[in-house]
Amino acid sequence: MEELNVVYRLQKYLKEVIQDHKDTIMSGVDSYEKYQYLVGKVQAFEQTQQELSNLLETKEHKNG
């Protein structure tokens, strides 16, 4: 059960970081390179978040 707690905490962290990066992008960045870097991080974090959700769904189906 503790592993689920870790996953939920990680999902919460990812959600917060994604929002922070989106806010930074919306408020403006110094260069196009910084913009690309932040967009890439957001995409990677969102993909990781989706994978975690998929893994949780699989685990719930197996336990259900």
C-alpha positions as a LaTeX table, in Angstrom:
\begin{tabular}{lrrr}
\hline
Residue & $x$ (\AA) & $y$ (\AA) & $z$ (\AA) \\
\hline
Met1 & 0.00 & 0.00 & 0.00 \\
Glu2 & 2.92 & 2.35 & 0.63 \\
Glu3 & 3.95 & 2.15 & $-3.03$ \\
Leu4 & 0.56 & 3.63 & $-3.96$ \\
Asn5 & 1.19 & 6.50 & $-1.57$ \\
Val6 & 4.49 & 7.20 & $-3.34$ \\
Val7 & 2.76 & 7.15 & $-6.73$ \\
Tyr8 & 0.05 & 9.54 & $-5.56$ \\
Arg9 & 2.63 & 11.92 & $-4.11$ \\
Leu10 & 4.59 & 11.79 & $-7.35$ \\
Gln11 & 1.45 & 12.54 & $-9.35$ \\
Lys12 & 0.73 & 15.53 & $-7.11$ \\
Tyr13 & 4.30 & 16.78 & $-7.51$ \\
Leu14 & 4.15 & 16.40 & $-11.29$ \\
Lys15 & 0.85 & 18.28 & $-11.43$ \\
Glu16 & 2.35 & 21.18 & $-9.45$ \\
Val17 & 5.54 & 21.31 & $-11.54$ \\
Ile18 & 3.58 & 21.18 & $-14.78$ \\
Gln19 & 1.42 & 24.09 & $-13.65$ \\
Asp20 & 4.46 & 26.09 & $-12.51$ \\
His21 & 6.15 & 25.59 & $-15.87$ \\
Lys22 & 2.98 & 26.54 & $-17.76$ \\
Asp23 & 2.67 & 29.69 & $-15.65$ \\
Thr24 & 6.28 & 30.57 & $-16.43$ \\
Ile25 & 5.68 & 30.06 & $-20.14$ \\
Met26 & 2.54 & 32.19 & $-20.06$ \\
Ser27 & 4.24 & 35.02 & $-18.18$ \\
Gly28 & 7.01 & 35.13 & $-20.77$ \\
Val29 & 10.50 & 33.76 & $-21.09$ \\
Asp30 & 13.80 & 35.37 & $-22.07$ \\
Ser31 & 14.44 & 33.39 & $-25.21$ \\
Tyr32 & 12.96 & 30.94 & $-27.63$ \\
Glu33 & 15.42 & 28.32 & $-26.42$ \\
Lys34 & 14.11 & 28.67 & $-22.86$ \\
Tyr35 & 10.56 & 28.43 & $-24.19$ \\
Gln36 & 11.40 & 25.21 & $-26.06$ \\
Tyr37 & 13.13 & 23.80 & $-22.99$ \\
Leu38 & 10.12 & 24.46 & $-20.73$ \\
Val39 & 7.65 & 23.10 & $-23.27$ \\
Gly40 & 9.75 & 19.95 & $-23.57$ \\
Lys41 & 9.78 & 19.51 & $-19.81$ \\
Val42 & 6.01 & 19.97 & $-19.61$ \\
Gln43 & 5.51 & 17.35 & $-22.31$ \\
Ala44 & 7.83 & 14.90 & $-20.56$ \\
Phe45 & 6.14 & 15.44 & $-17.19$ \\
Glu46 & 2.69 & 15.03 & $-18.73$ \\
Gln47 & 3.78 & 11.80 & $-20.40$ \\
Thr48 & 5.17 & 10.52 & $-17.10$ \\
Gln49 & 1.95 & 11.47 & $-15.35$ \\
Gln50 & $-0.07$ & 9.57 & $-17.96$ \\
Glu51 & 2.11 & 6.48 & $-17.58$ \\
Leu52 & 1.61 & 6.53 & $-13.82$ \\
Ser53 & $-2.15$ & 6.77 & $-14.32$ \\
Asn54 & $-2.05$ & 3.85 & $-16.75$ \\
Leu55 & $-0.06$ & 1.75 & $-14.30$ \\
Leu56 & $-2.52$ & 2.51 & $-11.51$ \\
Glu57 & $-5.45$ & 1.52 & $-13.73$ \\
Thr58 & $-3.75$ & $-1.76$ & $-14.59$ \\
Lys59 & $-3.07$ & $-2.46$ & $-10.91$ \\
Glu60 & $-6.68$ & $-1.68$ & $-9.97$ \\
His61 & $-8.04$ & $-4.01$ & $-12.68$ \\
Lys62 & $-5.80$ & $-6.84$ & $-11.48$ \\
Asn63 & $-6.87$ & $-6.30$ & $-7.86$ \\
Gly64 & $-10.52$ & $-5.71$ & $-8.74$ \\
\hline
\end{tabular}
